[in-house]
Amino acid sequence: MDFAYPAHTESTRRRVRDFLADQLPSDWKGSGALEGDAHEAFVEEWRATLAKHGWLAVTWPEKYGGAGLTEMDEVVVAEEFARAGVPTGGPTDTFGIGMLGNTLLRLGTEEQREHFLPRILSGEDRWCQGYSEPNAGSDLSAVSAKATLDGDEWILNGQKIWTSAGHLANWIFVLCRTDPEAPKHRGITFILCPMDQAGVEVRPIDMISGASEFNEVFFSDARAPRDHVVGAPNDGWRVAMALLGYERGKAAAVAPIAFRDELNRLLSYAKELGKLSDPLIRDRLAACYSKVEIMRFSGYRALTNFENKIPPGPDAALTKIFWSEYHREVTELAMDIMGTPGLVAVGRAPASAFATDDPGAVNSTASWQNVFLNARAGTIYAGTSEIQRNIAGEMILGLPKEPR
Ligand SMILES: Cc1cc2nc3c(=O)[nH]c(=O)nc-3n(C[C@H](O)[C@H](O)[C@H](O)COP(=O)(O)OP(=O)(O)OC[C@H]3O[C@@H](n4cnc5c(N)ncnc54)[C@H](O)[C@@H]3O)c2cc1C
């Protein structure tokens, strides 16, 4: 484990700090302090500022509009942004830049890179991820949405579900079954499909938090050009798995910062509500403090491996279980600290709270209630806790594989 960042990232850190000092008002508290429309307007303007100054796709080559920096520089940028309380992009950039763009750089054709990458950065193309289906979630290789070739076009039929930001996107990368006779993992193709067409219907799903951040997406004879395949036809599983590996460095660095910020806020709320005299509450707060520290140190270990180009192993499963289950624990504690008044949502609710509320947020029952409800999703998305435990059991502990 190495606690120091590589020397080459120091100039990037200085540049980011100067950029933030130039762009943000001196009394800036973090985007969580902005409410409703003001928050939305800020996120949009901020994304445009990042695009203009080249901070949106830090590792992409400059010829595609990136900053041409290393992956570790990207981690440093994300870390400084998290400390300042500003996002690294807009609501679809996790999918467009983090997932698809990076995958095109590695596995796409030059034509695909030249066409799509600048359009992702300009915001003209906004992407979402069409992997899960009603009968293919944990067992993703069971996807059954079909694509068949008709001359120069793929014709898509079937359904995707839980499509985050599908209502904001105009493109979707879709895992489709293209050879039903082939073994499950071999007959899948990774297709880039425009959503602005009659054959694609997006239906929002209401979440437990009351928001609708994900959707069902239906394909009824939807069309995609024949060359909009990443990798080769029937080789989509490899592409799909490569795509899931991105952003781990950023997550390792940023998650402990966000969780620390959130825990400090809870601590001040407990004090304000007179709950710190309760030894059981103090005990649970101390346990949460220790867990954030554990995340910080495992984050350093993950970053050391990342810098040394060691691919993520099964220990990534432990990281996922740890942060998502911690987040359920700390938000349950928040509900207990608030007590009965916490059942009524008063004050600002977060714009989105998949991990934590935005930095700069003030304590309110609405904020904590919303983060508490959203924390239930953390142990499901990106692989459920049960699946992560299977991975740990089989690959770390060497237990017998479950029957397939
Ligand atoms: C907030 C959120 C956002 C999401 N965004 C997207 C998105 O943008 N795009 C996308 O494609 N998908 C998205 N998903 C879907 C997500 O990837 C799936 O929900 C997840 O993979 C689980 O699949 P499932 O819901 O089909 O559950 P299932 O796989 O049906 O699992 C149901 C239950 O059975 C358990 N289980 C299943 N198999 C096993 C096993 N072998 N051993 C032990 N237990 C097992 C699971 O752990 C779970 O508890 C999102 C999900 C959430 C919650």
The ligand as an SDF file (V2000), in Angstrom:
LIG
                    3D

 53 58  0  0  0  0  0  0  0  0999 V2000
  -30.6820    2.0100   -8.8920 C   0  0  0  0  0  0  0  0  0  0  0  0
  -30.4170    1.0000   -9.9600 C   0  0  0  0  0  0  0  0  0  0  0  0
  -29.9340    1.4090  -11.1830 C   0  0  0  0  0  0  0  0  0  0  0  0
  -29.7040    0.4790  -12.2010 C   0  0  0  0  0  0  0  0  0  0  0  0
  -29.2660    0.9330  -13.4290 N   0  0  0  0  0  0  0  0  0  0  0  0
  -29.1280    0.0540  -14.4350 C   0  0  0  0  0  0  0  0  0  0  0  0
  -28.7870    0.5080  -15.7700 C   0  0  0  0  0  0  0  0  0  0  0  0
  -28.6130    1.7080  -16.0050 O   0  0  0  0  0  0  0  0  0  0  0  0
  -28.7010   -0.3970  -16.7570 N   0  0  0  0  0  0  0  0  0  0  0  0
  -28.8850   -1.7270  -16.5370 C   0  0  0  0  0  0  0  0  0  0  0  0
  -28.7610   -2.4980  -17.4840 O   0  0  0  0  0  0  0  0  0  0  0  0
  -29.2150   -2.2110  -15.3090 N   0  0  0  0  0  0  0  0  0  0  0  0
  -29.3540   -1.3330  -14.2530 C   0  0  0  0  0  0  0  0  0  0  0  0
  -29.7190   -1.7960  -13.0070 N   0  0  0  0  0  0  0  0  0  0  0  0
  -30.0150   -3.2270  -12.8260 C   0  0  0  0  0  0  0  0  0  0  0  0
  -29.0710   -4.0010  -11.9530 C   0  0  0  0  0  0  0  0  0  0  0  0
  -27.8610   -4.2540  -12.6220 O   0  0  0  0  0  0  0  0  0  0  0  0
  -29.7940   -5.2990  -11.5390 C   0  0  0  0  0  0  0  0  0  0  0  0
  -30.9080   -4.9230  -10.7400 O   0  0  0  0  0  0  0  0  0  0  0  0
  -28.9180   -6.2620  -10.7730 C   0  0  0  0  0  0  0  0  0  0  0  0
  -27.9000   -6.7720  -11.5780 O   0  0  0  0  0  0  0  0  0  0  0  0
  -29.7390   -7.4190  -10.1740 C   0  0  0  0  0  0  0  0  0  0  0  0
  -30.5050   -8.0420  -11.1590 O   0  0  0  0  0  0  0  0  0  0  0  0
  -32.0760   -8.2500  -10.9630 P   0  0  0  0  0  0  0  0  0  0  0  0
  -32.6790   -6.9600  -10.5030 O   0  0  0  0  0  0  0  0  0  0  0  0
  -32.5970   -8.8500  -12.2180 O   0  0  0  0  0  0  0  0  0  0  0  0
  -32.2380   -9.2790   -9.7710 O   0  0  0  0  0  0  0  0  0  0  0  0
  -32.1230  -10.8610   -9.8750 P   0  0  0  0  0  0  0  0  0  0  0  0
  -30.8840  -11.2220  -10.6130 O   0  0  0  0  0  0  0  0  0  0  0  0
  -33.4220  -11.4070  -10.3630 O   0  0  0  0  0  0  0  0  0  0  0  0
  -31.9370  -11.2460   -8.3580 O   0  0  0  0  0  0  0  0  0  0  0  0
  -33.0440  -11.3150   -7.4160 C   0  0  0  0  0  0  0  0  0  0  0  0
  -32.4890  -11.7420   -6.0790 C   0  0  0  0  0  0  0  0  0  0  0  0
  -31.9110  -13.0680   -6.1970 O   0  0  0  0  0  0  0  0  0  0  0  0
  -30.5580  -13.0520   -5.8000 C   0  0  0  0  0  0  0  0  0  0  0  0
  -29.7690  -13.9340   -6.6500 N   0  0  0  0  0  0  0  0  0  0  0  0
  -29.7860  -13.9980   -8.0180 C   0  0  0  0  0  0  0  0  0  0  0  0
  -28.9180  -14.9270   -8.4630 N   0  0  0  0  0  0  0  0  0  0  0  0
  -28.3240  -15.4460   -7.3550 C   0  0  0  0  0  0  0  0  0  0  0  0
  -27.3220  -16.4290   -7.1510 C   0  0  0  0  0  0  0  0  0  0  0  0
  -26.7500  -17.0490   -8.1820 N   0  0  0  0  0  0  0  0  0  0  0  0
  -26.9320  -16.6990   -5.8730 N   0  0  0  0  0  0  0  0  0  0  0  0
  -27.4970  -16.0570   -4.8010 C   0  0  0  0  0  0  0  0  0  0  0  0
  -28.4630  -15.1180   -4.9540 N   0  0  0  0  0  0  0  0  0  0  0  0
  -28.8620  -14.8080   -6.1980 C   0  0  0  0  0  0  0  0  0  0  0  0
  -30.1000  -11.5880   -5.9790 C   0  0  0  0  0  0  0  0  0  0  0  0
  -29.0200  -11.2900   -5.1580 O   0  0  0  0  0  0  0  0  0  0  0  0
  -31.3580  -10.8270   -5.5890 C   0  0  0  0  0  0  0  0  0  0  0  0
  -31.4460  -10.7100   -4.1940 O   0  0  0  0  0  0  0  0  0  0  0  0
  -29.9490   -0.8970  -11.9750 C   0  0  0  0  0  0  0  0  0  0  0  0
  -30.4360   -1.3070  -10.7260 C   0  0  0  0  0  0  0  0  0  0  0  0
  -30.6880   -0.3770   -9.7280 C   0  0  0  0  0  0  0  0  0  0  0  0
  -31.2200   -0.8490   -8.4020 C   0  0  0  0  0  0  0  0  0  0  0  0
  1  2  1  0
  2  3  1  0
  2 52  2  0
  3  4  2  0
  4  5  1  0
  4 50  1  0
  5  6  2  0
  6  7  1  0
  6 13  1  0
  7  8  2  0
  7  9  1  0
  9 10  1  0
 10 11  2  0
 10 12  1  0
 12 13  2  0
 13 14  1  0
 14 15  1  0
 14 50  1  0
 15 16  1  0
 16 17  1  0
 16 18  1  0
 18 19  1  0
 18 20  1  0
 20 21  1  0
 20 22  1  0
 22 23  1  0
 23 24  1  0
 24 25  2  0
 24 26  1  0
 24 27  1  0
 27 28  1  0
 28 29  2  0
 28 30  1  0
 28 31  1  0
 31 32  1  0
 32 33  1  0
 33 34  1  0
 33 48  1  0
 34 35  1  0
 35 36  1  0
 35 46  1  0
 36 37  1  0
 36 45  1  0
 37 38  2  0
 38 39  1  0
 39 40  1  0
 39 45  2  0
 40 41  1  0
 40 42  2  0
 42 43  1  0
 43 44  2  0
 44 45  1  0
 46 47  1  0
 46 48  1  0
 48 49  1  0
 50 51  2  0
 51 52  1  0
 52 53  1  0
M  END
$$$$
